Amino acid sequence: MATATYLSFTAAPPSSSRAGRHQHPQLRQTTRAAASATDRQREVVSPKRRLPLRKVPGDYGPPVVGALRDRLEYFYGPGGRDGFFTSRVRAHGSTVVRLNMPPGPFVARDPRVVALLDAASFPVLFDTTLVDKTDLFTGTFMPSTDLTGGYRVLSYVDPSEPNHAPLKALLFYLLSHRRQHVIPKFREVYGDLFGLMENELARVGKADFSHHNDTAAFSFLCQALLGRDPTESALQGDGPKLITKWVLFQLSPLLKLGLPKLVEDSLLHSFRLPPALVKKDYERLADFFRDAARGVVDEGERLGVSREEALHNVLFAMCFNSFGGMKILFPSLVKWLGRAGARTHGRLATEVRDAVRAHGGEVTMKALSEMPLVKSAVYEALRIEPPVAMQYGRAKRDMVVESHDYGFEVREGEMLFGYQPMATKDPRVFSRAEEYVTDRFLGDDGERLLRHVVWSNGPETSSPTLQDKQCAGKDFVVLIARLLVAELFLRYDSFDVQVGSSALGSSVTITSLKKATF
């Protein structure tokens, strides 16, 4: 099995000496790579042409009342979440508008934002010289640190803070130190998943991919990154349900669970669920990671991070970021591929099998590199339905944010908010923007579009560094998504899906699997 590295992160030290005088070698690198990455980023967010200035349209309405009105429309309006934003764009003739973002009263102190709803304005949110990211991972409110062991984990830390660089370096280490195990463990665990689904299909005529994926995702992450099978620990098979409940307590003010409107809005959107109700669940997760992630926590100590802070950051990265990401992305990817039809399935199956045969029947990094359609299919899923739909940043100074047509003055301290699906489905950038086009990113024209694929909190053409907020696992996510597509089409010529909705993304049921015939 090939062991070529797939996580070639550009890891530069923080600009501030506050990160520590005795830096770990991983932090003690030249700043040239980070400066180069920042220059590339500014090319995206700082167009050289000057556009006519326009006042940001929209209003927030009366205090409390305006925020409640917007919240109800956001969750329960006829157009759903997308309709909430597109109606504002139509009403004001602008893709930069003022509005209130949920949850509002009585969870968030200030729901007012300047919304960036196109591909031109959105990337300002990546430039940490222009926006502050402190405590903005979940938007206008931050969940209690009682849910994360009493620590502000990396997702809530701005790059200017001294602990950002060592914490992100720790995640780079977590993702890369067992990289040779990623492909074999993925194939083993997801091979078992497809076996279970075949049995379920034969027994009851359908198979719940989303449910089986939850179990497989957690097992794969723990075995590949930590070398431990969670089912052989005190967690047994409870990990996925414990994590899902814990995530619910963090994100409940932003979720829609399908309860009666008044009950749901009062229970979930108006007040925080008490962290004490999941304290024992979280302690079970922490006990597992305290033992299973001991080697990674040791590396955290060498980076200058206390053992407890390292533990809770590893737990959050693996359970919220990684497991949560797979819980959303993998059903979404299977949904879009399932809807793409037999002709697309045939193209993918041919590409996957030809590449694997050319490499001795093994799925290797080299074989994956010879599957451009597979990679394009993954990028297209990340474009049309990004796993994290919303990004926030607080303006560090007065600035002009530009849409395609106008410049808008934003004042220091104002909250900027970006709804990513409107940026990645911008018809002025992507033709057939609302369609899943499997081969969209093939060839030179497709390569040029990749800078507009920004699911990772940065352009797909950039690599994460210690000094930015781009997802540390950007390359890892793309890799495992490609592995899922390859595994599917090694085994099956075609498949059919039934799609529903869930609190976190799509619920996908497989209704047929046609086994490989060539």
C-alpha positions in Angstrom: 0.0 0.0 0.0 1.4 3.4 -0.9 2.3 5.7 1.9 2.7 9.0 0.0 1.8 12.0 2.1 -1.4 13.7 1.3 -1.3 16.4 4.1 1.3 18.8 2.9 0.3 21.7 5.1 2.1 25.0 5.0 2.7 25.5 8.7 4.1 28.8 9.6 4.7 30.3 13.1 2.4 32.9 14.5 3.4 36.5 13.9 3.4 37.3 17.6 6.2 36.2 19.9 3.6 35.6 22.6 3.2 32.0 21.2 6.3 31.1 23.3 10.0 31.8 23.4 10.9 28.1 23.2 9.0 27.0 20.2 8.5 23.4 19.0 10.3 22.8 15.7 7.0 22.6 13.9 6.3 26.2 15.0 9.8 27.4 14.2 9.5 27.7 10.4 10.0 30.6 8.1 7.2 33.1 7.6 7.7 33.1 3.9 5.1 30.4 3.2 2.5 32.2 5.4 3.2 35.5 3.8 2.8 33.9 0.3 -0.5 32.4 1.3 -1.7 35.7 2.7 -0.7 37.4 -0.6 -2.7 34.8 -2.5 -5.6 35.3 -0.2 -5.6 39.0 -0.7 -5.7 38.6 -4.4 -9.1 37.1 -3.9 -10.5 39.5 -1.4 -9.1 42.8 -2.6 -10.0 43.4 -6.2 -8.0 46.1 -7.9 -10.9 47.7 -9.8 -12.9 50.4 -8.0 -16.7 50.1 -8.0 -19.3 52.8 -7.2 -20.0 53.0 -3.5 -23.5 52.2 -2.2 -24.9 52.3 1.3 -25.6 48.7 2.6 -29.4 48.3 2.2 -31.7 46.7 4.6 -32.6 47.3 8.3 -32.8 45.4 11.5 -36.3 46.6 12.6 -37.2 47.5 16.2 -35.0 46.0 18.9 -36.0 42.4 19.9 -39.1 42.5 17.6 -37.0 42.8 14.4 -34.8 39.9 15.5 -37.7 37.7 16.4 -39.4 38.5 13.1 -36.3 37.5 11.1 -35.8 34.4 13.2 -39.3 33.1 12.5 -38.9 33.8 8.8 -35.5 32.1 8.7 -36.7 28.9 10.3 -40.4 28.8 9.3 -40.8 31.0 6.2 -42.2 29.5 3.0 -38.9 29.6 1.2 -36.9 28.0 4.0 -33.4 29.1 4.8 -32.4 29.8 1.2 -35.6 31.8 0.6 -34.9 33.9 3.6 -31.7 35.2 2.0 -32.9 35.3 -1.6 -35.9 37.4 -0.6 -33.6 40.0 0.9 -31.5 40.1 -2.3 -34.6 40.6 -4.5 -36.1 43.2 -2.2 -33.0 45.4 -2.1 -31.4 44.6 -5.4 -28.2 43.8 -3.6 -26.2 40.8 -2.6 -24.8 42.7 0.4 -27.6 43.5 2.9 -28.3 44.2 6.6 -30.4 41.6 8.5 -30.7 39.8 11.8 -29.3 36.3 12.1 -30.7 33.6 14.5 -30.8 32.8 17.2 -31.3 36.4 18.5 -33.2 36.9 21.7 -32.5 35.5 24.3 -29.4 33.6 23.3 -27.4 36.1 21.3 -26.7 39.5 22.6 -26.6 41.2 19.2 -28.1 39.5 16.1 -27.3 42.3 13.6 -25.0 41.4 10.7 -24.0 42.6 7.2 -24.8 39.6 5.0 -22.4 38.8 2.1 -24.4 36.7 -0.4 -22.2 36.4 -3.5 -18.9 35.0 -4.5 -17.3 38.4 -4.8 -17.9 39.7 -1.3 -17.8 36.4 0.6 -13.9 35.9 0.7 -13.3 38.9 2.9 -14.3 36.6 5.7 -11.0 34.6 5.1 -8.7 37.6 5.5 -7.8 37.7 9.2 -6.0 41.1 8.7 -9.5 42.5 8.0 -11.8 40.4 10.3 -11.5 39.1 13.8 -12.7 35.5 14.4 -12.8 35.5 18.2 -15.6 33.3 19.5 -17.5 33.4 16.1 -17.4 29.7 15.0 -21.1 29.3 15.7 -22.0 32.9 14.8 -23.6 35.5 16.9 -23.5 33.3 20.0 -20.9 31.0 21.6 -21.9 27.7 23.3 -20.9 27.4 27.0 -17.3 26.2 27.5 -18.9 23.7 30.0 -19.5 21.7 26.9 -15.8 21.6 26.0 -14.2 20.9 29.3 -14.0 24.5 30.3 -11.8 25.5 27.4 -12.2 27.7 24.4 -11.2 25.2 21.7 -9.3 26.1 18.5 -12.4 26.8 16.4 -13.2 29.8 18.6 -9.7 31.1 18.9 -8.5 34.0 16.6 -5.1 33.6 14.9 -3.9 36.7 16.8 -4.2 34.8 20.1 -1.0 33.1 21.4 -2.5 29.7 21.7 -3.8 29.5 18.2 -0.6 28.4 16.5 0.3 25.5 18.9 -3.3 24.3 18.9 -3.5 24.2 15.1 -0.1 22.6 14.9 -1.5 19.9 17.2 -4.3 19.2 14.8 -1.8 19.0 11.9 0.0 16.4 13.9 -3.2 14.5 14.7 -4.1 14.3 11.0 -0.6 13.4 9.7 1.2 11.2 12.2 -0.6 8.0 11.2 -1.3 8.9 7.6 -0.1 5.5 6.3 -3.2 3.9 8.1 -5.8 6.2 6.5 -6.4 4.3 3.2 -6.3 0.7 4.6 -8.5 1.6 7.6 -11.0 3.4 5.4 -11.3 0.5 3.1 -11.7 -1.9 6.0 -14.3 0.0 7.9 -16.3 1.2 4.9 -16.0 -2.2 3.3 -17.8 -3.6 6.4 -20.4 -0.7 6.0 -21.3 -1.8 2.5 -21.5 -5.4 3.6 -24.0 -4.5 6.3 -26.0 -2.4 3.8 -26.1 -5.3 1.3 -27.5 -7.6 4.0 -30.1 -5.0 5.1 -31.2 -4.5 1.5 -31.6 -8.2 1.0 -33.6 -8.4 4.3 -35.9 -5.4 4.1 -35.5 -3.9 0.7 -33.6 -0.7 1.7 -30.6 0.3 3.8 -30.1 3.5 6.0 -26.8 4.9 4.8 -26.9 7.8 7.2 -27.2 5.5 10.2 -24.5 3.1 9.1 -22.2 6.0 8.1 -22.3 7.5 11.7 -21.0 4.2 13.1 -18.4 3.8 10.4 -17.2 7.4 10.5 -16.4 7.3 14.2 -14.8 3.9 14.0 -12.6 4.9 11.1 -11.5 8.2 12.7 -10.5 6.5 15.9 -8.7 3.5 14.2 -7.0 5.6 11.6 -5.9 8.6 13.6 -5.5 7.0 17.1 -5.0 3.3 16.5 -8.0 2.4 18.7 -11.3 0.7 18.0 -13.9 2.5 20.2 -16.1 -0.6 20.3 -13.4 -2.3 22.3 -13.4 0.4 25.0 -15.9 1.4 27.6 -17.7 3.4 24.9 -18.6 0.2 23.1 -20.9 1.3 20.3 -22.3 4.4 22.0 -19.8 7.0 20.5 -21.9 8.3 17.6 -25.1 8.8 19.7 -23.2 10.5 22.5 -21.5 12.9 20.0 -24.8 13.6 18.2 -26.5 14.5 21.5 -23.5 16.7 22.6 -23.5 18.5 19.2 -27.2 19.1 19.6 -26.6 20.9 22.9 -24.1 23.2 21.2 -26.0 24.0 18.0 -29.7 23.7 19.2 -30.3 27.5 18.8 -29.5 27.1 15.1 -31.3 23.8 14.4 -34.8 22.9 13.2 -35.9 19.5 14.5 -39.4 19.3 13.1 -41.2 20.0 16.4 -44.3 22.2 16.5 -43.2 25.7 15.7 -44.0 27.4 19.0 -42.5 24.5 21.0 -39.4 24.3 19.0 -38.8 28.1 18.8 -39.3 28.5 22.6 -37.3 25.4 23.6 -34.4 25.5 21.2 -34.1 29.0 19.8 -34.9 31.2 22.8 -32.8 29.6 25.5 -29.7 27.4 25.8 -30.1 23.8 26.7 -28.3 23.2 30.1 -24.8 21.7 29.6 -25.4 19.7 32.8 -27.7 17.4 30.9 -24.9 16.0 28.8 -22.1 16.3 31.3 -21.9 12.5 31.9 -22.0 11.8 28.2 -19.1 14.2 27.6 -17.1 12.7 30.4 -17.5 9.2 28.8 -16.1 10.7 25.6 -13.3 12.5 27.4 -12.3 9.3 29.3 -12.0 7.4 26.0 -9.8 10.1 24.4 -7.7 10.6 27.5 -6.6 7.0 27.0 -6.8 6.6 23.2 -5.2 9.9 22.3 -2.4 9.8 24.9 0.3 10.0 22.2 -1.3 13.0 20.5 -1.7 14.7 23.9 2.0 14.1 24.5 2.7 16.0 21.3 0.5 18.8 22.6 2.7 19.1 25.7 5.8 19.3 23.5 4.0 22.2 21.6 3.4 24.0 24.9 -0.3 23.0 25.4 -1.4 21.7 28.7 -2.6 18.0 28.7 -6.2 18.9 29.5 -6.4 21.6 26.9 -4.9 19.3 24.3 -7.3 16.6 25.3 -10.4 18.7 24.8 -9.1 20.1 21.5 -8.5 16.7 20.2 -11.9 15.5 21.3 -13.6 18.5 19.6 -11.6 18.1 16.4 -12.4 14.5 16.1 -16.0 14.5 17.3 -17.4 17.9 16.3 -15.2 18.8 13.3 -14.3 15.4 11.8 -17.2 13.1 12.8 -19.7 16.0 12.4 -18.2 16.8 8.9 -18.5 13.2 7.8 -22.0 12.9 9.2 -23.0 15.8 6.9 -20.8 15.4 3.9 -20.9 11.7 3.2 -24.8 11.5 3.0 -24.7 14.6 0.9 -22.1 13.2 -1.5 -24.1 9.9 -1.8 -27.3 11.8 -2.4 -25.9 13.9 -5.3 -24.1 10.9 -6.8 -27.3 8.8 -6.5 -29.3 11.5 -8.3 -26.7 11.8 -11.1 -27.9 8.6 -12.8 -26.5 5.5 -14.4 -24.6 7.2 -17.2 -22.5 9.2 -14.6 -22.2 6.1 -12.5 -20.7 4.3 -15.5 -18.1 7.0 -16.1 -17.1 6.9 -12.5 -16.9 3.1 -12.3 -14.8 2.9 -15.4 -12.4 5.5 -14.2 -12.0 4.0 -10.7 -11.6 0.4 -11.9 -9.1 1.3 -14.6 -6.9 3.3 -12.2 -7.0 0.6 -9.6 -6.2 -2.2 -12.1 -3.3 -0.1 -13.3 -1.8 -0.2 -9.8 -2.0 -3.9 -9.0 -5.6 -3.9 -7.8 -4.7 -1.6 -4.8 -6.3 1.8 -3.9 -3.2 4.0 -3.5 -2.5 7.7 -3.6 -1.1 7.3 -7.1 -4.3 5.4 -8.2 -6.5 8.2 -6.7 -4.5 10.8 -8.5 -5.5 9.1 -11.8 -9.2 9.6 -11.0 -9.9 13.2 -12.0 -13.6 12.7 -12.4 -13.8 11.3 -8.9 -12.1 14.4 -7.5 -14.3 16.7 -9.6 -17.4 14.9 -8.2 -16.2 15.5 -4.7 -15.5 19.2 -5.3 -18.9 19.6 -6.9 -20.6 18.1 -3.8 -18.6 20.5 -1.6 -19.6 23.4 -3.9 -23.3 22.8 -4.2 -23.9 21.8 -0.5 -21.0 23.0 1.6 -20.9 21.1 5.0 -20.6 24.4 6.9 -23.0 26.9 5.4 -22.1 30.0 7.4 -19.0 32.0 8.3 -18.6 35.1 10.5 -16.0 37.8 11.1 -16.0 41.1 12.9 -14.6 44.0 11.0 -11.2 45.1 12.5 -11.4 48.5 10.9 -13.5 50.6 8.5 -13.3 49.0 5.1 -15.0 48.7 1.7 -16.4 45.3 0.9 -17.1 44.8 -2.8 -19.8 42.7 -4.5 -19.8 42.2 -8.2 -21.3 45.6 -8.8 -20.8 47.9 -5.9 -18.5 48.8 -2.9 -20.1 48.9 0.5 -18.7 50.8 3.5 -18.5 48.7 6.6 -17.6 50.1 10.0 -15.1 48.8 12.5 -16.8 46.4 14.9 -19.7 45.4 12.6 -20.4 41.7 12.2 -19.9 40.3 8.7 -21.8 37.1 7.9 -21.5 35.0 4.8 -24.1 32.4 3.6 -21.8 30.1 1.7 -24.3 28.3 -0.6 -25.1 31.7 -2.2 -21.4 32.3 -2.8 -20.7 28.8 -4.2 -23.9 28.8 -6.3 -23.3 32.4 -7.7 -24.6 32.3 -11.3 -22.0 35.0 -12.2 -19.3 32.5 -11.4 -20.8 29.1 -12.1 -23.0 28.2 -15.1 -25.9 25.8 -14.2 -25.1 26.8 -10.6 -28.1 25.0 -9.1 -27.2 21.7 -10.8 -24.8 19.0 -9.7 -22.4 18.8 -12.6 -20.0 15.9 -12.0 -17.3 17.0 -14.4 -17.4 20.7 -13.6 -13.9 20.9 -12.3 -12.1 18.9 -15.1 -9.6 20.6 -17.4 -8.0 24.1 -17.2 -11.4 25.8 -17.0 -12.4 23.6 -14.1 -9.1 24.2 -12.3 -9.7 28.0 -12.5 -13.0 27.6 -10.8 -11.5 25.9 -7.7 -10.7 29.2 -6.0 -14.4 29.7 -5.7 -14.8 26.4 -3.8 -14.5 27.6 -0.3 -16.1 25.0 2.0 -12.9 24.9 4.1 -13.1 28.5 5.2 -10.7 29.4 2.4 -10.2 28.8 -1.3 -9.6 25.2 -2.5 -6.4 26.6 -4.1 -4.9 27.6 -0.8 -3.4 25.5 2.0 -4.1 26.0 5.7 -1.4 27.6 7.8 -0.9 28.3 11.5 -1.9 31.9 10.9 -5.3 31.5 9.3 -8.7 29.9 10.1 -8.8 27.6 7.1 -9.7 24.0 8.1 -6.7 22.1 9.3 -8.2 18.9 7.8 -8.9 20.4 4.3 -6.8 17.9 2.4 -7.9 15.0 4.7 -11.6 15.7 4.0 -11.1 15.7 0.3 -9.1 12.5 0.5 -11.6 10.5 2.4 -14.5 11.7 0.2 -12.5 10.5 -2.8 -12.0 7.2 -1.1 -15.8 6.9 -0.5 -16.5 7.5 -4.2 -13.8 5.0 -5.2 -15.0 2.4 -2.8 -18.6 2.8 -4.0 -17.7 2.3 -7.7 -15.2 -0.5 -7.2 -18.1 -2.5 -5.7 -21.2 -1.3 -7.6 -22.1 -0.3 -11.2 -25.0 1.8 -10.0 -27.2 2.6 -7.1 -30.5 4.4 -6.2 -31.2 6.6 -3.2 -34.2 7.9 -1.3 -33.5 11.3 0.3 -35.0 12.9 3.4 -34.0 15.7 5.7 -32.4 15.7 9.1 -31.3 18.3 11.7 -27.8 18.0 10.2 -27.9 17.7 6.5 -29.6 15.0 4.5 -30.9 11.6 5.5 -30.1 9.1 2.8 -31.5 5.6 2.3 -30.1 3.2 -0.4 -32.9 1.5 -2.3 -30.8 -0.6 -4.7 -27.2 -1.6 -5.3 -26.2 -3.1 -8.7 -23.0 -5.0 -8.1 -20.0 -4.6 -10.3 -20.1 -6.4 -13.6 -16.9 -5.3 -15.3 
